[in-house]
Amino acid sequence: MLRNCTRKFEADKCPLEYAKLQYRPSVVGNVIYMICFFILLGGQAFFGIRTKTYKYCAVVCLGIIGEIVGYIGRLMLYNNPYSMDSFLTNLVPLTIAPALITGGIYLCLGRVITAIGAENSRIGPKMYTYIFVGSDLFSLILQAVGGAMASMATDKDGQDLGVRIMIAGLIFQVVSMTVFFAIWGDFVLRTRKAKMSGSLARLQPPLYAHLRDDGLGVATILIYIRCIYRVAELWGGFQSHLANDEATFMIFEGPMIIIAVSAMTMFHPGTSCSQVQSTLKQHFQDCYLARHHCWTFTNRVSLL
């Protein structure tokens, strides 16, 4: 009888405790989340093209598209919670998409350090890309491979192995984000100290003032919280209570990423760079110095 449920789900004949997901996802809630991501995709594409931050835009937009595909998978699971294809469409994109968004943040902040002053960072700006984007990619691969293995396993041992690999990927992402927080916090403190001591270059653009208002820090913290939730969710496997608690999922998965990407869109780093350039033009009265520094700063932020 359960084999028939895979092909055609009937609520009165197919008990949810044997399904891939032990509840039917909320149609309204998941449609709302999906619409939010479509709006954010449009916003990121608009600002990315307008400010010419193409690399940042591409990575973040790929992450948003992954979120959209994942929520389409959840709507498919509503129609049939027994469907393996629907479960995979839900699981894999929603697992790896935040890693892509985090990669965009790492890519952006490496460029920001170049603009503010690499001398205040303990590691070079390019190392942010090499270390943290590389770590993000590695965790993404682990999560994707583990999710595929767990979902396609034919026995419990194979499923447990896949779950453990997914958890390893998520833990690796949490650890790399923790290291990132430490290094970035040290950079902020060193920059403030340099400003207070007067050693910050006179021509230094006041970008650090804008960073307090942009959404990159907020986005990173929210994605960090989401990753911790995902580790706890999968720790007991797909049949655990937390993995099948829709209310917790709808609080710690969708909203965390939606608010994070909203902050990254409202306080888009490309817009901040444009504002700083305008401030520089008004601030310097010496045309030669203004022209020279704007050229230098434009070349720095154009890498974003």
N, C-alpha and C positions, 0 to 999 in steps of 0.2 A: 504493500500500500504506500509506503514511504517513497518508493521509486516513482510512483505516479505523481507524488507531490512535487518532485523536482521538475516534472514537465508541466503540471497544472496544479496550482495551489488552490485548495478549497478549505476555508477556515474551519468548517465543522468536521473535516476528515483528516486534516494535517496538523497535528499538535505542534505548537511553537517550540516546545522544549527539545525537539529533535532537529530544528531548523538551523541554518548557518548563523542566523541572528535570532535570538529568542524573543523578539518583539517585532511588530510592524512599525517601521519608522513613521514619524509624523509627517504627513504630506505638507501641511500648512507651514510648519516650522522649517522644513528643509527647502521648500520653495522660497520662503523669505530669505534664508541664508544664500541660496543660489542667486536670487535677484540682487542681493547686496554685492556679491562678488562680480556679477556682470557690470554693475555700476562702477565698482572700483577698478575693474579692468579697463573700462572706458576712460576713467580719470587718469590712471597710470599711463595709458597709451597717449592721451592728450598732452600731459605734462612732459612725458618722455620725448615726444616729437618736438614739442614747443621749445624745450630747453636743450635738446640735442644730447640727452643723457641716454644714448641708445643701449649700451651694455647693461646698465642698471635697469632700464625699462624692460629689456628682453628677459632678464632673469626673473624679475618680480612678476611680469605678466605670465610667464610660464608657470610660476607657482600659483597664481590666481586661477589660471585655466585648469590646473590640477585640482584645485578646490572645487571648481564648477563640475568637473567630471565626477569627482567623488560624491557630490551631493546628487548628481544624476543617478549614480549607482544606488544611493539610499532610497531614491524614489522607485527605482527598479526593485529594490528589496521589499518595498511595501506591497508590490504586486505579487512577489513570490520570495519569501524569506528562505526558501530551500535552494534557490538558484545559485550555483557556484559562480557563474559569470557575473551575476549582479553583486555577489559578495566581494569578488575580486575588484570590480569596478568601484566599489565603495572603499575597500580597504587600502589598496596600493596607492592611489592618487592622494587620499587624505593623509596617508602616512608620510609620503615623501614631499608633498607640496610645500609645507613650512620650511623644509631644508633649503628649497630653492629661494624662498623669500629671504631667509636668513643669509644666504649667499649674496643676495643683492645688497643687504645691509653691510656685510663685510667688505664688499667691493667698493661701496660708497665711502665708508669711513676711512679706508686706506687712502683714498683721494683727498678726503677732508684733511687728514693729517699733513699731506703734502702742502695744502693751501695754508694751514695754520702755522706750521713750522715743524718739520720732521726732527729738528734738533731737540725737541721736547719729548720725543718718543724713544723708548728703550729699544724698539725694533724699527727697522726701516718700513716706510709705507708699502713697498712692494711685498714685504714679508707678511703683511696682513692678508694680502691676496693669496700668497703661496701657502701659508700655514692654515688660515681659517677657512678659506674657500676649499682648499684641499681636504681639510678635516670634514667640512660639510658634505663634500662629494663622497667621501669614504662612508660617512654615516648614512647618506642617502642610498648608496649601493647596498649596504648591509640591510637596511630597512626594506628595500624593494625585493631583494633576494629572499630574505626571511619571510616576508609576507607571501610571496609566491609559493615558497616551499610549504608553509603552514597551510595555505588554502588548498593546495593541490595534493597534499599528503593523503595516502589511502589508509594509514593507520595512525594511532595516537602517538607513537614514537616519532614518526615523521612530522606530525603537526607540532609536537613539543619542541623538536629541534628548530623548526622554522620560527616558532615564537621566541625561542631563546636568541636566535640570530637577530630578530627584529628588536628585541629588548637591548641587545648589545649595541645595535646601531643607535637606538634612542639614548642610551646611557652615554655613548661616545659623543653624541651631539650635545648632551647636557654638560659633560665635562669640558668640551671645547668652548662652549658658551661661557662657562664659569671662568675659564682662563682668559677669555676675551674680556669679560667684565673687569677682571683684575688689571689687565694691561691697559685697557681704555681708561679706567678710573685713575690709574697712575699717570697717564698722559694728561688728563684733565687737571689733576692736582699740580703737575709740573708746569703746565701752561699758566695756570693762575699764579703760581709762585713767581714765574718769570715776569708776568705782568706787574705784580706788586713790587718786585725788585727793580723794575725798569729795564730789565734785560731783554724784554720782548721787543723785536725790531720796530722802529718808529713807523715804518711803512707797512707793518703787518696789518692785513685787513681784519676787521673786527668780527670774523666769522665765529669765534668761540661764543660771542654773545647770541648769535642766531642759533647755535647748537642747543642752547638751553631751552629754546622754544620749539625746535623741530621735533618730529615724532620718532626719530630713529631709536633713541634710548627707550622710549615707551614701548615701541614695537618689539625690541629685543627682549625686554622683560616679560611681555605677554607671551611671546613664543616660547620663552624659557619655561614659564608656568605650564603652558600647554604640553611641552615635552615631558615634564615631570609627571603630569597627569597620564600621559600615554604609557609611560613606564609602569606606573601603578596599575593602569587598566589591563595591560597585557601580561603582567607578572603572573597572574593565575591562569592564563590561557584564554582562549576564545569562549570557553564555557563558564568562566568565572562570573560572579555577581556584578562586579564593576564593569566588565566588558559587555554586559547585557543590560546596563542601567541607562536608559535613554535620557533621563533628566540630567544626569551628571555629564553625559556626552554633550548634550545641547548647551550646557553652561561652559564647560572647559575646552571644548574643541572649536566649534563655530565662532562664538563671540570673541574668543581670544584672538583668532586670526583676523576676523573682520575688523575689530578695533585696531589691531596692529597695522593692517594695511591702510585703514582709514587715516591713521596718524601719519603714515608714510606718504599718503596722497595729499592730505591737507597741508602738511609741512614738507612738501617735496624738496629734496636737496638741491635739485636744479634751480628751483625758484629762489632758494636761499642764496645760491651763488650769484644769480642775477641781481638780487637786492644788494649784495655786498659790492658788486662792481659799480652799481649806481652810487652807492655811498662813497666809494673811493673817488669817483669823478667829481663829486661835490666837495669832498674834504680837502683835496690837494689844490692849492692855488698855483703852485709851480707847474706850468703845463708840461715841462719836460719830465719832471718827476712823476706826475700823474700818468702821462702817456706811457712812460717806461714801466711803471709798476703795474698798470692795468694790463699791459701786454704780457708781463711775466705772470700775473695772477690768472689771466685768461688761459694761458697755456697750461697752467697747473690744473685748473678745474675742468678743462676741456677733455681731460682723460676720464672723467666720470662716466 
